[in-house]
Amino acid sequence: MKIRPVEDHLAVKLSTTENEKTVGGIIIPDTAKEKPQIAEVIAVGNDEDLQKIIKVGDKVLFGKYAGTEIEFEGEKLLILAKSDLLAIVE
């Protein structure tokens, strides 16, 4: 199964990290960490202007509270609108 965003939306793959352990041995769960603001694009909507700018495989920077986080086929994805994008990371 594939995911296909519509209009000016895109799907990005969030990096999943394991629970981190501090020097003192305290485990920091994912819920206590800040979510990453750079992710890899896995699907682009059908908006022509967006397709000219963003391609699958690009890394993008987005706002801290932007998008809708979903789990699709065991992967954490974020659905972003074109207006949520801040920059392309090269």
NORTAKA-V932493 format. One record per residue. N is the residue number from 1. RES is the residue in one small letter. D_CENTER is the distance of its C-alpha to the mean C-alpha in Angstrom with 2 decimals. Layout:
n->N res->RES d_center->D_CENTER
n->N res->RES d_center->D_CENTER
This chain:
n->1 res->m d_center->18.87
n->2 res->k d_center->16.16
n->3 res->i d_center->13.68
n->4 res->r d_center->14.47
n->5 res->p d_center->13.00
n->6 res->v d_center->15.99
n->7 res->e d_center->17.24
n->8 res->d d_center->14.98
n->9 res->h d_center->11.65
n->10 res->l d_center->8.94
n->11 res->a d_center->6.66
n->12 res->v d_center->3.71
n->13 res->k d_center->4.60
n->14 res->l d_center->4.48
n->15 res->s d_center->7.93
n->16 res->t d_center->10.63
n->17 res->t d_center->13.64
n->18 res->e d_center->17.06
n->19 res->n d_center->19.06
n->20 res->e d_center->20.37
n->21 res->k d_center->24.07
n->22 res->t d_center->25.72
n->23 res->v d_center->28.92
n->24 res->g d_center->30.94
n->25 res->g d_center->29.46
n->26 res->i d_center->27.42
n->27 res->i d_center->24.32
n->28 res->i d_center->21.24
n->29 res->p d_center->19.22
n->30 res->d d_center->15.44
n->31 res->t d_center->16.30
n->32 res->a d_center->18.01
n->33 res->k d_center->15.39
n->34 res->e d_center->13.11
n->35 res->k d_center->9.41
n->36 res->p d_center->7.86
n->37 res->q d_center->7.32
n->38 res->i d_center->6.67
n->39 res->a d_center->4.36
n->40 res->e d_center->6.35
n->41 res->v d_center->7.10
n->42 res->i d_center->8.93
n->43 res->a d_center->10.67
n->44 res->v d_center->12.06
n->45 res->g d_center->14.34
n->46 res->n d_center->18.05
n->47 res->d d_center->18.45
n->48 res->e d_center->20.58
n->49 res->d d_center->19.71
n->50 res->l d_center->15.95
n->51 res->q d_center->16.88
n->52 res->k d_center->19.15
n->53 res->i d_center->16.57
n->54 res->i d_center->13.37
n->55 res->k d_center->13.81
n->56 res->v d_center->12.19
n->57 res->g d_center->11.68
n->58 res->d d_center->11.03
n->59 res->k d_center->8.94
n->60 res->v d_center->7.99
n->61 res->l d_center->8.60
n->62 res->f d_center->8.04
n->63 res->g d_center->10.34
n->64 res->k d_center->10.72
n->65 res->y d_center->11.23
n->66 res->a d_center->9.33
n->67 res->g d_center->8.20
n->68 res->t d_center->9.18
n->69 res->e d_center->8.04
n->70 res->i d_center->9.91
n->71 res->e d_center->11.40
n->72 res->f d_center->12.48
n->73 res->e d_center->15.11
n->74 res->g d_center->14.47
n->75 res->e d_center->10.81
n->76 res->k d_center->8.15
n->77 res->l d_center->5.74
n->78 res->l d_center->4.42
n->79 res->i d_center->7.02
n->80 res->l d_center->7.53
n->81 res->a d_center->11.08
n->82 res->k d_center->12.56
n->83 res->s d_center->13.98
n->84 res->d d_center->10.82
n->85 res->l d_center->10.31
n->86 res->l d_center->12.44
n->87 res->a d_center->12.82
n->88 res->i d_center->12.40
n->89 res->v d_center->12.80
n->90 res->e d_center->15.76
